[in-house]
Amino acid sequence: MKTLLMVLALTAMTHVSNAATIAIIDSGTDLNHQDLKMKKWVNPIDIDDAVDNDDNGYIDDINGWNFADNNNKLYDKSFLGKFSPDVYKFFEVQTRMLRGESTPEDTIWIQEARKNPKLIAELGTFGNFVHGTHVAGIAAKNAELAKIMVLKIIPTKSPVGGHLVMSDNAEANAAFSAISKAGGSEKVIKLGLKLLASLQGKQLAPIGKYVGLEKARIANCSFGTSTHAASTILKPILKMALKHDPTEEELMNYSIFFVNEIIKSATQLVAPAPKTLFVIAAGNDGMDNDLYPTSPANLKLQNTISVAATLGYKKIASFSNFGEKMVDVAAPGVGILSSIPGNLYLTVSGTSQASPFVANVAGLAVDQNPSLSNSDLKRILMETSDQKEFLKGKVMSGGIVNTDRALMAARLSKSMQLGQAIKSAQIQITDVKLPAFESINGENEGYVLPMPGLFQ
């Protein structure tokens, strides 16, 4: 009897394995990685027989779908072993810099690396190649029954220049052409930008429909278009449209307009899946999303939650976007070790890594209480967070997601009002203790790759 009670007590203290389906909307995922191969979402109806058995429009979508290439190949194996040692070194040096542990040699090396266009281009392709697998590993961590659904929307090798990633889109090319020939007309330029934004919505709509149809409970979105990224895309186009180099004010105004239009179109991602909580990375530009919008992070809907990145539990990451109104919570996003294709591991930094941390906790919380609504989940994640002075005015909740406290609140909510459950968890679970490395003072800037996006 005593042994049984001890087992029950230990069970109550541990996390229930995550059985919620988590869709990884990203650049593809290697589900054969040793950390993920037992955590695949499996389509309950379709099988590998070249027939659309479930009549959902996707043939043999056994573990998800590749929307970028319109097939069921969920990552591009052809890139395995094709990258130079410098791309791996880049992430090692970057982590030391962001943690404030870098040497003078590290600083010199990364400065030279940033001047090397060949390496920067290789980093872009490598970043896309590993991104989805890295994100999936974080989302599935400590969740032995996790169901990872893969939805690839970002090609591994993106086109160069101001084009849609799906650059063979005739409507996109027509819109770019119209903008470039606008002759300085603000009305024509904005009409062209609206068209481009609407095209992204058309690309996202089938993904949202798939997420809803296949009943993913959580969806992680570590991708997006920021105002900064938009300005890079629009600058050469506006030069042709305005017949002169755009002023900083013109460039910023058009970029903000463009991203706000993209945000409107991004509702087509989340609307078809109202029972799914979309967890969205805030962006890696170090900018205020309240002033300089990012899509889809700035979607403020019942089934969305946006995430900033922190250096552990010490400070907001130098690269992280923030926003007291537009960003909801924060999570660790510096030097995160996770899976990459080929049964390898890599330490990567970004809001892309903070977002799946929250998706993981959300999935585990649903496991504790499957009846939680999206608004309940958001409330738990935000109100059980570790409150930090450095996050006041930076994220709406003012805190970093606390896994144990969130899961206790979810578990208690089965037997008491949600508000009471949250208060009880706040009392019983302490803040996360700072790891040893966080005693280091200072944080050096480290070049962080932008989030992958449908506009490149």
Number of C-alpha atoms within 10 A of each C-alpha: 6 7 8 9 10 11 12 11 11 11 11 12 11 10 18 18 17 25 21 24 24 32 28 28 29 27 31 33 31 27 25 15 19 15 21 22 12 15 24 21 23 16 15 10 12 20 17 12 9 11 14 16 16 15 10 13 11 21 20 22 27 19 21 28 25 24 23 20 14 12 15 20 20 25 23 16 12 7 15 12 9 9 14 12 8 13 17 15 14 20 21 17 20 26 23 19 22 23 22 18 17 18 12 7 10 18 18 10 14 19 13 10 17 13 10 12 10 10 17 15 14 18 20 18 18 20 21 22 26 27 27 30 30 28 31 34 28 23 32 27 18 16 21 15 17 25 24 30 29 32 28 27 27 26 24 22 18 21 14 10 12 17 20 22 21 20 15 10 12 10 13 22 15 14 19 24 15 18 26 22 18 21 15 17 12 14 11 17 24 17 15 22 25 20 20 24 22 20 20 23 20 14 19 20 20 15 23 22 18 21 28 19 12 16 17 23 24 30 31 27 24 30 28 25 25 33 27 22 19 22 22 16 18 22 21 16 22 26 16 18 24 19 14 11 15 19 12 10 9 15 21 19 14 22 25 21 19 25 28 23 21 27 25 17 23 26 18 21 23 26 16 18 24 18 18 25 27 31 27 31 34 42 35 27 23 16 21 20 24 16 13 21 29 32 25 31 31 28 23 16 15 17 22 24 30 29 36 35 32 25 21 21 23 17 17 25 27 22 26 28 31 33 26 18 17 25 28 28 32 37 27 27 27 27 22 21 15 21 26 23 26 16 13 13 16 17 17 26 29 30 33 32 30 32 31 32 28 29 30 26 25 30 29 27 27 23 22 24 18 16 12 18 16 23 15 16 23 20 17 28 30 24 25 27 25 22 17 15 10 15 22 14 13 25 24 19 25 23 25 31 29 25 23 22 27 29 28 24 29 29 22 19 21 15 10 12 10 19 15 14 20 26 14 16 23 20 9 11 16 12 17 16 7 11 10 7 12 15 9 11 11 13 17 17 15 22 21 20 16 21 23 24 22 19 23 19
